[in-house]
Amino acid sequence: MFVIFNKNSDAMIKIWKKQDGLTEIQNAEKNCWVDAINPTNAEIERLKNEFKVPEDFIYDILDIDERSRTEIEGRWLLIIMRIPVFVAKAEIPYYTVPLGVLISQHITITICLYENEISKAPALQRIKGFDLDNKHNFVLNLLFRSATFYLRYMKEVNRQTSLLEKELRKSTKNYELTTLLKAEKCLVYFITSLKSNEMLIAKLQKLKISNSSDVDEDLLEDVIIENKQAAETAKIHSDILSNLLATFASVISNNLNTVMKKLTFITIILMIPTLISSFLGMNLINFMEDSKYAFGGVLFLSTISVIAVVYIFNKRNWL
């Protein structure tokens, strides 16, 4: 298991209570929501000791490669979904990480390794019909926001790709190509995570707890449609990007060949006057030693030779 712990100022546990929207409180109460972002070791101990969260559940959620799944242990229902995150300074800015939702009869806990847009309380409480007490719809809202942000981030990746296309047409270096490879990697992560979320949604539909009368059927349908749309969009963008990479790899190679052809032509042009002047400038009898027209004659011969070579190259479309 590969787990990352970031010991920075972003690590935090916030507790929210339904009270004129969502109100942050200091201590856990019945039907509250505990949101743990990038928890420190001390906060992990608090989750284990105060809230009695199984240790395996916590470390599974904090495993960066954990897949979407559900599991029940004791009084806890664990739901892990893959969500998109944006990390500006990372080599690959758009990535996916696990978001874990732990549900018991009286409390809901969310745990994530990164601060994200999906589980932000201010954004969640603006959702029409959002109800913290309805734990099943709470999970569906998170899945819906996740699919929405997949689509939003894909639009940004596509926008950046379009800007690179113009540069690639005249590029002879690998910077733009490397950037496109990173974009393709982002889309591969998105496709894999969306497929994983799709299987999670299908499993939630089969679970008795998710088929209760409290579940908003319209919201569930919206989640299925939005996730499917995000998966199809990611697949289309990935296919386009793969073809684009292959095409522009050839373009870059062709641009480099064109540059080399021009440099070769310049070398040949410069070689002709050098050859003529070197030949006539040797310490041998060439009948021009005492001629006052020798220098002009060399220049004239060199010029005529260069013009002849340029004409031949142009006639045969070698330029």
C-alpha positions in Angstrom: 0.0 0.0 0.0 1.3 3.4 -1.0 0.2 6.2 1.3 1.3 9.8 1.3 1.1 12.1 4.3 1.6 15.8 3.7 2.5 17.7 6.8 1.5 21.2 5.7 -1.0 23.9 6.8 -3.7 22.4 4.6 -4.2 19.5 7.0 -7.4 20.0 8.9 -10.5 18.5 10.3 -13.7 20.5 10.1 -17.0 19.6 11.7 -20.3 20.8 10.1 -23.8 20.9 11.4 -27.1 21.5 9.6 -28.2 24.8 11.1 -29.4 27.5 8.6 -27.4 25.9 6.0 -24.1 24.4 7.2 -22.5 25.8 10.3 -19.0 24.9 11.5 -18.9 23.6 15.1 -16.0 22.6 17.4 -17.2 19.3 18.7 -19.0 16.4 17.0 -22.7 16.1 17.5 -25.5 13.8 16.3 -26.0 13.9 12.5 -22.9 16.1 12.0 -20.5 15.9 9.1 -16.7 15.5 9.8 -14.6 16.6 6.9 -10.9 15.6 7.1 -8.5 17.0 4.5 -5.0 15.7 4.4 -5.1 14.5 8.0 -2.0 14.5 10.2 -1.0 11.6 12.3 -2.6 13.2 15.3 -5.8 13.7 13.4 -5.8 10.1 12.2 -5.5 9.1 15.8 -8.5 11.3 16.6 -10.5 9.7 13.9 -9.7 6.2 15.3 -10.1 7.0 18.9 -12.9 9.6 19.0 -15.0 8.5 16.1 -14.0 4.8 16.2 -13.2 4.7 12.5 -11.5 1.4 11.5 -7.8 2.0 10.9 -7.9 0.0 7.6 -10.6 2.3 6.2 -8.5 5.4 6.9 -5.3 4.1 5.3 -7.3 2.7 2.3 -8.7 6.2 1.6 -5.3 7.8 2.0 -3.8 5.3 -0.6 -3.4 7.5 -3.7 -4.1 4.5 -6.0 -7.2 3.1 -4.2 -10.0 2.2 -6.5 -13.7 3.1 -6.1 -15.5 0.6 -4.0 -17.8 0.0 -1.1 -17.4 -2.0 2.1 -19.2 -2.5 5.3 -17.5 -3.1 8.7 -19.4 -2.9 12.0 -21.5 0.2 12.0 -19.6 1.9 9.2 -20.4 1.9 5.5 -17.4 2.9 3.5 -17.8 4.4 0.0 -14.6 5.4 -1.9 -14.9 7.4 -5.1 -12.3 8.7 -7.4 -12.5 12.5 -7.8 -10.5 15.0 -10.0 -8.1 17.5 -8.4 -6.1 20.4 -9.7 -2.6 20.8 -8.3 -1.0 23.9 -10.1 2.6 23.1 -9.3 2.5 19.4 -10.0 4.1 17.9 -13.1 0.6 16.6 -14.1 -1.8 19.4 -12.9 -5.0 17.4 -13.3 -5.1 14.2 -11.4 -7.5 11.9 -9.6 -7.5 10.9 -5.9 -9.7 8.8 -3.6 -12.5 10.6 -1.6 -13.8 8.4 1.2 -17.2 8.7 2.7 -17.8 6.9 6.0 -21.5 6.6 7.0 -22.9 5.5 10.3 -26.3 5.9 11.9 -25.5 9.3 13.5 -22.5 10.7 11.7 -20.9 11.2 8.3 -17.2 11.4 7.7 -15.3 12.4 4.6 -11.6 11.9 4.2 -9.4 13.0 1.3 -5.6 13.4 0.8 -6.0 16.7 -1.1 -8.1 19.8 -0.7 -10.6 19.6 -3.5 -13.6 21.3 -5.0 -15.9 18.3 -4.6 -16.4 18.2 -0.8 -16.2 21.9 0.0 -19.0 22.8 2.4 -19.9 26.3 1.0 -20.4 24.8 -2.5 -22.4 21.8 -1.3 -24.9 23.9 0.7 -25.7 25.9 -2.4 -27.0 22.8 -4.1 -30.8 22.9 -4.4 -32.4 20.4 -2.0 -29.1 19.6 -0.2 -29.8 17.9 3.1 -27.0 16.8 5.4 -29.4 14.5 7.3 -30.0 12.5 4.1 -26.8 10.6 3.9 -27.6 8.7 0.7 -28.3 11.8 -1.2 -25.2 13.4 0.3 -23.1 10.7 -1.4 -25.0 11.2 -4.7 -24.3 14.9 -4.5 -20.6 14.2 -4.2 -20.7 11.9 -7.1 -22.6 14.4 -9.2 -20.2 17.2 -8.4 -17.3 14.9 -9.1 -18.6 14.1 -12.6 -19.3 17.9 -13.2 -15.7 18.7 -12.3 -14.4 16.0 -14.6 -16.1 17.7 -17.4 -14.9 21.1 -16.3 -11.3 20.1 -16.1 -11.5 18.3 -19.4 -12.6 21.5 -21.1 -9.6 23.2 -19.6 -7.3 20.4 -20.9 -8.9 20.7 -24.3 -8.4 24.5 -24.3 -4.7 24.2 -23.5 -4.3 21.5 -26.2 -5.9 23.8 -28.8 -3.4 26.6 -27.9 -0.5 24.1 -28.3 -1.7 23.1 -31.8 -0.7 26.5 -33.2 2.8 26.2 -31.7 3.3 22.6 -32.9 2.8 23.6 -36.5 6.1 25.4 -36.5 7.9 23.6 -33.7 11.1 21.7 -34.0 11.5 20.9 -30.3 9.8 18.5 -27.9 8.4 20.9 -25.3 4.9 21.1 -26.9 4.9 17.4 -27.6 5.8 16.7 -23.9 3.0 18.9 -22.7 0.6 17.1 -24.9 1.8 13.8 -23.4 1.0 15.1 -20.0 -2.5 16.1 -21.1 -3.0 12.6 -22.5 -1.9 11.2 -19.2 -4.5 13.3 -17.4 -7.2 12.0 -19.6 -6.1 8.4 -19.1 -6.4 9.0 -15.3 -9.8 10.5 -15.8 -11.0 7.6 -18.0 -9.8 5.0 -15.5 -11.4 6.8 -12.5 -14.7 7.4 -14.3 -15.0 3.7 -15.2 -14.3 2.9 -11.5 -16.9 5.4 -10.4 -19.4 3.9 -12.9 -19.0 0.5 -11.3 -19.4 2.1 -7.8 -22.7 3.7 -8.8 -23.9 0.4 -10.2 -23.0 -1.3 -7.0 -24.7 1.4 -4.9 -27.9 0.8 -6.9 -27.8 -2.9 -5.9 -27.2 -2.2 -2.2 -30.3 -2.3 -0.1 -29.2 0.9 1.8 -29.1 2.8 -1.5 -32.5 1.6 -2.6 -34.3 3.1 0.4 -37.2 5.5 0.0 -34.9 8.4 1.1 -32.9 8.3 -2.1 -33.8 11.0 -4.7 -34.3 8.9 -7.8 -34.0 11.9 -10.1 -30.6 12.8 -8.5 -29.5 9.2 -8.9 -30.4 9.3 -12.6 -28.6 12.6 -13.0 -25.5 11.1 -11.4 -25.6 8.1 -13.8 -26.1 10.4 -16.9 -23.4 12.9 -15.8 -20.8 10.2 -15.1 -21.5 8.5 -18.4 -21.2 11.7 -20.3 -17.9 12.5 -18.5 -16.5 9.1 -19.4 -17.5 9.3 -23.0 -16.1 12.8 -23.3 -12.8 11.7 -21.7 -12.6 8.8 -24.2 -13.3 11.1 -27.2 -10.7 13.7 -26.0 -8.2 10.9 -25.4 -8.6 9.5 -28.9 -8.3 12.9 -30.5 -5.2 13.7 -28.4 -3.6 10.3 -29.4 -4.1 11.0 -33.1 -2.9 14.6 -32.6 0.3 13.3 -30.9 1.1 10.9 -33.7 0.4 13.6 -36.3 2.5 16.3 -34.7 5.3 14.0 -34.0 5.6 13.6 -37.8 5.2 17.4 -38.2 8.0 18.1 -35.8 10.2 15.5 -37.6 9.3 17.0 -41.0 10.0 20.6 -39.7 13.4 19.4 -38.5 14.1 17.8 -41.9 13.2 21.1 -43.6 15.6 23.0 -41.4 18.4 20.5 -42.1 17.7 20.7 -45.8 18.1 24.5 -45.7 21.3 24.3 -43.7 22.7 21.8 -46.2 21.8 24.1 -49.1 23.5 27.0 -47.4 26.6 24.9 -46.8 26.8 23.9 -50.5 26.4 27.6 -51.6 29.2 28.7 -49.2 31.4 25.8 -50.3 31.4 26.8 -54.0 33.2 30.2 -53.6 35.5 28.7 -51.1 36.4 25.9 -53.5 37.1 28.2 -56.4 39.1 30.7 -54.4 41.1 27.9 -52.8 41.9 26.3 -56.2 42.9 29.5 -57.9 44.8 30.8 -54.8 47.1 27.8 -54.7 50.8 28.4 -55.2 50.7 27.1 -58.7 50.9 28.6 -62.2 47.3 29.3 -63.3 48.0 32.3 -65.7 46.4 34.8 -63.4 49.3 35.6 -61.2 50.0 39.0 -62.8 46.5 39.8 -64.0 44.9 42.9 -62.5 41.5 41.2 -63.2 42.3 38.1 -61.2 40.3 39.1 -58.1 37.3 40.3 -60.1 37.5 37.1 -62.2 37.4 34.9 -59.1 34.4 36.8 -57.8 32.6 36.6 -61.1 33.2 32.9 -61.5 32.1 32.3 -57.9 28.9 34.3 -58.5 28.1 32.6 -61.7 28.6 29.2 -60.1 26.4 30.0 -57.1 23.6 31.3 -59.4 23.9 28.1 -61.5 23.6 25.9 -58.4 20.6 27.9 -57.1 18.9 27.6 -60.5 19.4 23.8 -60.6 18.2 23.3 -57.1 15.1 25.5 -57.7 14.4 23.8 -61.0 14.3 20.4 -59.4 12.3 21.6 -56.4 15.1 20.8 -53.9 14.7 24.1 -52.1 
